[in-house]
Amino acid sequence: MSQFILHKENTRGHADHGWLNAHHSFSFANYYNPERMHFGVLRVLNDDLIDGGMGFGTHPHDNMEIITIPLAGAIAHKDSMGNSAVIKSGEIQVMSAGTGVSHSEFNALADKQLNLLQIWLFPNKKNVTPRYDQQSLDVEAMHNNFQQILSPSADDAGVWIQQDAWFSLGKFDEGFETEYKIKKAGNGVYAFVISGEVTINGQTLSKRDGLGIWDTDSISFKANTADAEVLLMDVPMELN
């Protein structure tokens, strides 16, 4: 029998710093919930709204895979590896922090709010050489399809990370149905609804709801509204 955990949008941790309005699906910073520490190797899922020109000053990370997906607006990124880049909506950024990296992240626009998802995964290899990448997403390929945007392999679609994880992103027409097959035995899937309403394995989910499913090899999916957009995170359930 498959198992699941449901995280409704209004049960997430919340921090309003004025310039930053953050929602945390898992324990982060001042939000601590011992029942919401991680889903397998998925450690952080933050949904941040950042005011124009504001952001996070230089700060360090190590031994973490950090994925950033702007949903609206653009991020100005600088890091200790010498990278300086702008990541826009329709793109994905990844850093393998490895032995250690410092970076800053700011809203690249002075007059527009930035909305981003930042996701941290525990790596399956520690103390690797830090690495940076960003790619444009194939938005057309996401129509009525869970398009792969991240994997463990540099030769596969999307960016790659130091973990047996696969991310897929799709935008769906009302009534569209499909099945998603989990990529690796021992993995589970955490589904995050970016917009719209969907039904996954019989559970009806609305905007910003999360559903974790494990002990299964596939999940059923149906879009209930025309604006349904969903991120699937297919991750190992056991910590390395």
N, C-alpha and C positions, 0 to 999 in steps of 0.2 A: 504494500500500500504506500502510495506517495504521501509525503508529509508536507505541511505548508505553514508559513507564518505570514500574517497579514499586518501591514503597517499602514493604517489610514493616514491621509495627509495631515489631519489635525492632531495626530499623536506624535508628530516629529518634534525634536528639540527646536527651540526658537531663540534667536538672539537678535535684537534690534539695536545696533550701535549708531543709528542715525544715518551715516554714510553707507553702512552695510546692514542689510536685512537678510539674515541667514537662517535656513532651515536644515536640520541635521537628521538624517534617517537613522544614524548610529551615533553613539556617544562621541562627543567632540568638544574640545575646549571646556567651557563651563557647564555643558550639558552632559550629565552622566546618568546612564540607565544601565544597571548591570545585566538586564535582559536584552539590551540592544548594544552589544559591544562589536559584533561583526556577524556577517553571514558567510560562513566558510572563510575564504581568504579575503573577502570584501570587507574592508575595515572602515572606510569613510565614504559616504554619499552626501555631499553638501550641495544645496540648491541656494545660490547666492545672488542677491540683487545688490549691485554696487553703483553708487552715484557717480556722475560724470567727473572724470579726472581723479577719482579716489582709488584706493587700493591697498595692497599689502606690501610694506617695505621689505627690504632684503632679509630673508630668514632661511635657516638651514633645514635640510632633510637628509636622511640616510636610510638605506635598506628598505625602500618603499617604491612601488610602481605608482606613479601619479599621472592620472589622465584628466584632461580638462576639455570640456565640450561647451563652447559658447552657444547659448540658445538664442540670444539677441544681443547685438552690439559687438564689441571687439576688445580683446585683451592686449595690452602692451607688456611683453615679457622680456626680462633680462636675467642672465644667470652667470655663475662663476666659470662655466665652460666657454664663455665668450659669445653665447647666443644672444641676439637681440632681434625680436620678432613681434609681429602683430598677428594674432589669431582671431579670425572673424567667425561669425555665425556661418555654419556650413563647413567648418573645419574641425579637426581634432588635434590635440597636442598630447604628447606623452613624454615623461621623463622617468628614466630608471635612476633613482637617486644613488644606489650602490654605496660606494665608500664615502660619499658625502657630496652634496651640492648646495649652493645657496642661490636663491632667486628672488626676484620681485615680480609682482603682478599688479597692474593698474588698469582701470578703465581707460582705453585709448582715446575715448571721445569725451570732450568736456561738457557736451550738451545732451547726452543720451545715456540712459541707464543701461548698465550691463547686467545680463542674466546668464549665469554659467552653472554647469554642473562640474564639481570637482570630486574625483573618485580616487581613493587610495586602495591598492591591493598589496597584501604581503607578497614578497617575491619568493620564488622557489630556489634562488641562489643568492647568497649574501655576499656583500663586499665586491660586487662587480664594478667595472669601470663605469662611471656615470655616463648617461647617454640622453640625447634629446632628439625628438622628431616631431614634425607636424605634417599633416596631409589634408587636402581638400576631400570632402565626402562626395560620393556620387549620389546626389539628391534624387535624380530620376530613377535610379536603381532601387530606391527605398519605397517606391510606390507599390503598395500591396505586396510588400516583400520585406522580410527581415534581412537587410543587407549587412554583411559582415564588415565591421569597421575596426576590429582589433583581434589579434590572435597571438599564439606563441611563436609564429614563424615569420621571419622577414620575407619569405617567398610567397606568403599568402596575402589575401586582400586586407587592406587597412594597415594600421600601425601594428608594431609587435612589442611584446613585453616579456619579462622574465617570469612567466607564470603560465600554467596550462589553462588559460582563460580565453574566452571568445566573447566579444561584444557585438551585438547586432542592433540596428536601428531601422525602424519602419514607420511609414505613414500610410494610413489605410482608409479606404472608402467604407461607408456605412454598410454593414452586412457582410463584409469580407471575412472569410473563415480560412484558417490554415492550421497546420501542426508544426511545431518546432521540435526537432530532435536534438537532445543534449549531446554535446560533442565528444564527451569522454566519460567512461564509467567512473563513478565516484563524484562527479560534478553535480551541482544543483544550479538552478536558474533564479536570479533575482530580477523580477520585472518591475520597471519604474514607468509609470504613465506620465508622459510629458504633457499631453493634452487629450481631451476627449474622454469617452467612456468605452471600456472594453470588458470582455468576459474571458478569463483565463482559468481553465480547469473548473468551470462552474462558479468562480468567484467574480462578482461584478466589481470593477475598479473604476474610479474616477480620477480626474486630474491630480497628479502628484501622490497618488497612492502607490505603495510598494507591496509586492507579493513575492515571497521566497518559497520555492518548491524544490524538494529533493526526494531521494529514494524513488526515482522514476527515470525512464529513458526518453520521455517526450512530454510535451504539454500541448493542450488544445487552446486555440485563440480565436476570438471573434471580435470584430470592431462593431460597436453599437452606435457610434456617431461618425459623421463624415470627417471630423477633424482629429481622429485618433492618431496619436504618435506615441510610440513605446520603445524604450531601450531595454534590451535583454542582456543581462550579465551572467554568462555561463562560467561558473567558477568552481574550483575544487572545494569540497566541503571540509576536508581535513587540513589543518594547518601543518605546513611542512616542518 
